[in-house]
Amino acid sequence: MKVLLGLSGGVDSAVSAYLLLKAGHEVTGCFMRNWDALANGDYLGNPTINNDQCPQEKDYDDAQKVADKLGIKLLRIDYIKEYWDNVFTYLIKEYECGRTPNPDIFCNKYIKFGPFLKYAKEHGYDAIAMGHYAKRIDKDGVAYLLKSFDKNKDQTYFLSQISQEQLSFCLFPLGDIDKPEVRRIAHELDLESVMDKKDSTGICFIGERNFKDFLKNYIPAQRGDIIDIEGHRKVGEHEGAMYYTIGQRKGLGIGGIHGEEAKGWFVVDKDVKKNILYVASGDESGYLYSKGCTVTNLNWISKKPEDNQRLNAKFRYRQADNPIIIKEINDEQITLEFVEPIKAVTPGQAAVIYDGDICLGGGLIDKVIK
């Protein structure tokens, strides 16, 4: 089979290339360039611009070294406009509305499984492949997305918005092995550029930079009050309510208050229009735990759940499965009833629904039911 593999310059996609070759496939690598720091105005306060080489170019060089070592061709394709139009613009709008988005989910839907997949089909490839930790099985003509063997690295959460057509055209070579085995194979192959390379975290183009500082390039800082939601008093100032997320404890800049026991402050709510950040201290149960939520922007990969069906859900990556009951399901929205209260379910983030190991799909959290 002729396969076009997303080769990112990391160890996972590198070992994926090897496993595909080992299985007898004809493999071509493709480095997807999704961000142009200078063109997108990201040079403002960006320390990587002054370095000898920005992280994305280093990743490309590492991918080329892997391709050379394995004897495969490496393409380099720009999806900068597509990423800006379909992923980054969405991220900024969500933050401006006070929500907390997950752009990696939409990068998969609109880039890696969008124009990349279209390119593969137009150029005669039989399948695309990714270095995600996920599995695909086919049954009765339907493709199902399953959790990977390595549950600690499972990435089906980030794939919850892809379609049946997209899944049906994709291979996941790492579905049945764990991360230590991936590292072992990379060492065995002497893939020097990636075998000990640190895993990427967060949003790829931001790298190791502070996310709040990055956002300031696009959403100007606007100082406002931090209000104690219980005492109705000002306890500090923030740089912009949109920069903070529900449950956040670090980076609030609230010092100790004279005569009061220090219990630590955390974000419980925010009013972006009035630019007010609400915080509380002590017991989290009354503020951060909820009993349900409504979910919109629905996408079902293989089968749609039924009303009153008991399933599991994740509301953050690597979160444990949470038992939920589907309520009031229709084509536009579903309501999830939590069997037990769940902490820090946040509007804008993804709610991903599972039936055992099968990822059914999901949507975006619209409202939280306290």
Number of C-alpha atoms within 10 A of each C-alpha: 12 15 23 29 28 25 31 23 24 22 28 23 26 30 27 24 30 21 15 20 17 10 11 10 14 16 25 22 25 21 20 20 18 19 21 17 17 11 9 14 12 19 16 15 13 17 10 17 15 9 9 8 10 15 17 21 12 14 19 21 16 23 26 24 19 30 24 12 13 17 13 17 12 22 16 14 13 14 17 17 14 17 20 16 11 16 21 18 12 17 19 19 13 18 20 18 14 22 24 22 21 21 22 17 19 24 22 18 21 20 21 20 24 16 14 22 20 15 14 18 15 9 9 11 19 14 20 28 25 23 23 21 25 28 24 18 13 10 7 5 7 14 21 20 25 22 22 23 17 17 13 12 16 21 20 26 26 23 24 27 28 22 17 17 13 19 22 18 18 21 23 21 24 26 20 13 14 17 16 10 12 19 19 13 18 22 14 10 15 13 21 15 20 24 21 13 13 9 9 10 9 13 13 14 16 19 15 13 14 9 13 16 16 16 18 16 16 14 17 11 17 12 13 17 19 25 21 20 17 10 9 11 12 15 18 16 17 21 19 21 28 27 21 23 21 22 21 14 16 12 10 18 13 16 11 13 9 7 6 7 9 12 11 15 23 24 25 21 22 21 13 18 11 10 19 21 30 24 27 22 17 11 10 15 12 10 20 21 18 20 17 22 20 21 25 20 15 20 21 19 24 18 15 14 19 14 14 14 12 18 19 22 25 20 22 18 16 14 11 11 16 17 18 23 18 19 18 13 17 12 10 11 18 23 23 28 21 20 14 13 16 17 16 21 26 25 22 22 21 30 28 29 27 27 14 12 15 19 26 25 28 27 23 23 27 20 16 18 14 14
